[in-house]
């Protein structure tokens, strides 16, 4: 979700609030809801601009890594499915869990 305010602007607004300006006054002058101000306060409260930029960078990197992990997991599942179709279940496998072979070593029984 794209905000119409940059991190610098949000921190400036929060600094005004810390200086004594009421939330209602900030909402009126900035054209935002009081919920937005409280959400910003929860996320950016006590931060300076450099910390907010670092947080934004970490959030972007985290999102990128999550996409990479999801892609790798999807590739892994596709390869497992392909191998299962090519070679079928292992010999002697008679137990199925969720439609997939789950071979149990019963030779010791």
C-alpha positions in Angstrom: 0.0 0.0 0.0 1.4 3.3 -1.0 1.2 6.2 1.4 0.9 9.8 0.1 3.3 10.8 2.9 7.0 9.9 2.9 8.7 8.5 6.0 10.3 11.9 6.6 6.9 13.6 6.5 5.3 11.1 8.8 8.1 11.5 11.4 7.7 15.3 11.1 4.0 15.0 11.8 4.7 12.8 14.8 7.3 15.3 16.1 4.6 17.9 15.9 2.4 15.7 18.0 5.2 15.2 20.5 5.7 19.0 20.7 2.1 19.3 22.0 -0.1 19.6 18.9 -3.3 17.6 19.4 -4.1 14.6 17.2 -7.4 16.3 16.1 -5.4 19.4 15.0 -2.9 17.2 13.1 -5.7 15.4 11.4 -7.4 18.6 10.3 -4.2 20.2 9.0 -2.7 17.2 7.3 -6.0 15.7 6.0 -5.6 12.3 7.6 -7.7 10.3 10.0 -6.9 9.9 13.7 -6.4 6.2 13.1 -3.6 6.9 10.6 -1.8 9.1 13.1 -2.1 6.4 15.8 -0.9 3.7 13.4 2.1 5.9 12.4 2.8 6.5 16.1 2.8 2.7 16.7 5.1 2.1 13.8 7.4 5.1 13.8 7.1 6.4 17.4 10.5 7.5 18.8 12.4 7.0 15.5 14.4 9.5 13.7 14.5 9.7 9.9 17.6 7.4 9.4 16.0 4.7 11.6 12.8 4.9 9.5 14.7 4.6 6.3 16.6 1.6 7.7 13.3 0.0 8.7 11.9 0.6 5.2 14.9 -1.0 3.7 14.6 -4.1 6.0 10.9 -4.4 5.2 11.7 -4.3 1.5 14.5 -6.9 1.9 12.2 -9.1 4.0 9.5 -9.0 1.3 12.0 -9.9 -1.4 13.3 -12.8 0.6 9.8 -14.1 1.3 9.1 -14.0 -2.5 12.4 -15.9 -3.1 11.4 -18.5 -0.5 8.0 -19.0 -2.0 9.4 -19.4 -5.5 11.9 -22.0 -4.2 9.2 -23.9 -2.3 7.0 -23.9 -5.5 9.9 -25.2 -7.6 10.6 -27.9 -5.0 7.0 -29.0 -5.0 6.9 -29.1 -8.8 10.0 -31.2 -8.9 8.7 -33.6 -6.3 5.4 -33.9 -8.3 7.4 -34.5 -11.6 9.6 -37.1 -10.0 6.6 -38.9 -8.5 5.0 -39.1 -11.9 8.1 -40.2 -13.7 9.2 -42.9 -11.3 6.0 -43.7 -9.4 6.0 -44.8 -5.8 9.0 -46.8 -4.4 8.7 -50.6 -4.5 7.1 -52.2 -1.6 5.3 -49.0 -0.6 1.8 -49.8 0.4 1.0 -46.9 2.8 -0.4 -43.6 1.4 -0.7 -40.4 3.3 -2.7 -37.6 1.7 -2.4 -39.3 -1.7 1.4 -39.7 -1.6 3.4 -42.8 -0.8 4.7 -42.9 2.8 6.8 -46.0 2.9 7.2 -47.6 6.3 9.9 -50.1 7.0 8.0 -53.1 8.3 10.8 -55.6 7.9 11.5 -55.5 11.6 8.0 -56.7 12.5 
